[in-house]
Amino acid sequence: MTGGSWWKPVVPGYTLGIMKELQATIRYPEALLVGLKTTAERFEKEAALMLAVKLYELRRISSGMAARIAGLDRVTFLFTLQRYDVPVVDLTEEEFTEEVRNA
């Protein structure tokens, strides 16, 4: 059963597993690129990666979604987390105990 009055998308543009891609624009002075000794393309890729890493670290998104935002496959994204001192698995003591109990 699809559609119907019972189903309402939580996110506008999301329809039964098909997610529309959006794009964000970041304003920054050209002098920033000079100071960082980088190109606009490299800076924008790094900014997307850093956004993905931070949202993942805050547990706002999954590693799969973060990888998609960063333009990486999931495994590469997970290996990249160490560059930013973000653990791949960050369980509380209670969550860890529950995981061990369910293993």
N, C-alpha and C positions, 0 to 999 in steps of 0.2 A: 504494500500500500504506500503510495507516494502522494505528496501534495495534500490537498484537503484543508478544511478549516482547523483541524487539530494541530497542524504543523506550521510553525512560524520560525523563520531563521533567526538565530541569535545575533548573527553578524550580517549586516546588509551586504548583499552580493554573494553570500554563501548559499549555494543550492545543492542539496543532496550530494555532498562530497566534492563538488566542483568549486574551487575557490578562485575568485577573480583576483588577479594580482594588481596591487596599487603601487604607486611610487611616491616617495617623499622627497622634498627638496630642502636642502640645507644651505643657508646663506653663510658665506665666509669670505673674508677679505682675501684678495689675491696674495697679499703679503704673507698670509699664513702658509701658503705653499712654498714661498721662498724661505721662510723661517724653518719649515720642516724639511726643506730640500726634497720635495716630492712633486709629483704631477697631480693634476686634478683627478685623473682616473684612479691613481693609487690611493689618494686620500679618501675618495668616496668609497672605494672597496674596503679600506681599513675602517672607515666610520661605520659601514654596514656590519662588518665583523664585530666591532666593539659594541654596537647596539645589540646584536644577537647574543654576544657573550654576557652582557649585563642583564638582559631580560631572562636568559637562562639561569644565571646566578641567583636572581631574585625569585626564581621559580614561577615566573609569569608565563613562560612558554616551554614546550618540550624541546629536547635536543634535536628532534627532526625538524621542527619549525624553525629553530635557531639556525640550523644548517641551511635551510632553504633561504632565510633572510641573508645569511652570509655568502650565499652562492657556492656552498661546499657540499660534498656528500657528508652523511652523518658521521661516519668513522673519522674522516679528516677533521671535522668540527670538534669531535670529542678529543682528539689528540692535540688540537690547537688550544684547548682550554688551559693546558699547563703553562703556556706562554703568559697567561693573564692571572696565574695563581688561583684558578677556579677549579675546585674538585669536580671530577666527573660524577661521583656519588657523594652526596652530602646529607647523610641521614642523621637525625637526632638519635639520642640513645634509645628512646622509645621505639622509633621506626626501625632501628637496627635490631633491637630485641624481637620485634614483631617479624622481621624478615628471617631471623635465625629460627624462630619458632615455626614459621611456615615452610622452611626449607626441607 
